[in-house]
């Protein structure tokens, strides 16, 4: 899987996602976030556009020590030849984030000079 490094030095990949396993996939450009150990964080506007179904809520501890409840959704993606089901956290942010649970057992190479991203 290949991606780019943008002008703001974000490592980006296009990931095929859908609301249901059998649905057609839509490409979602995600920012690789190695500080996030989950699957995906997707802004609410994208959650609505993709038609993701709410799964539950989950408690999260913020950096300032506050505990909050986050809405979670189910999402399916094509991930290295497999249909992969993952939990999505909805937020009010601007960018979809891809976490390290999806990087496990993969090799991530970010070449800032060449502005390329490779995930294998």
N, C-alpha and C positions, 0 to 999 in steps of 0.2 A: 504494500500500500504506500503510495507516494503523496506527499503534500508539499506545502510551501512555508517559508518564513516570510511574513508580511513586513510592511514598512515599520510597524510598531514592534517588530521582533517577536511576534507571536508565532508559535509552531502550530500550523493548521492542517487538518485532514478533512476530506470529504467522506462522510460515512453514510451508507445507505440505510435508512430507518423506516419503520412502519408501525402503525398502531396494532396490527394483528399479524400473526405469523404468515397468513396467506395473502395479505395485502401487497399491492405494488409498493416498492420502495421509493422514498424521496431522498434526495441527497441533502445532507445536513453538514454544513461546515462547522467543525468543532475546534476549539482551542485546547491543546494538550495541557493539562494541569497536573503536574507531578506532585502537588501539595494536596490533592484531593484523592482519597483512597477508594472512592465509590466508582460507579459506572458512568452515568451521565447526569449532568445538570443542564436543564433546558429552560430557557426563559418562557414564561407563560404564553407569550404570543406564538411561539413555535409549538408549544404543547397543544394549543387550540387549533392551529393550522394543520397539525398532523392528526388531530382527532384522537389523542392518546386517552385511554381510560384510566380514571383514578383508581389506584390500588389500595392505598391506606395513607396514614400519616406516620412520621417517624420523628423521634426526638433528636435534636441536634444541639451540641454544645458549641457556642460561639467563642471566638478568641477572647472576647471580653468577659467570659465566664457565664453569660446568660444562656439559659436553656430555652429553646423554642421548638414548636412543632412545625414540620415541613410536610407539604402534600407530596405524595409519591404517585407515580404513574408507571404503567407497564409499557415497554417499548421493545420492539424486535429489530435486530439489525443483522445484516449480512457481515459476518466477521470471519475472514480467512476461510471461506468455503462452507461455513456453517451458519445456520439460522440461530442466532443467539438472543435469548430473552434476558433483559436487564431491567433493573429498577431505575427510574428517572426521578430526580428531585426537581420540582418546579421552583423557579425563583423569579425575581423581578429584574434580573440582570439583562445585559445586552447580548452576551455571547454564550452559546452552548459550550459546555466544558466536558472533556473526556478525561476520566480519572484512571488511576493506576490499576484498578481491578481489571481493566481491559488491556493493560499493557503487560500483565503477568505472562510469563513464558514467551515474550516477544523481545525483539531487539529493536530499540528506538535509536535512530541516528538523526541528529539535528545538525546540519552544516550551515552555520550562520553566514559564512563567507559566500557560499554558493546559493544560499537562501532555499535549501531543500530539506525535506523531512522524509525519512524512510522508516516504515514500520514493517518488520518481517517476523 
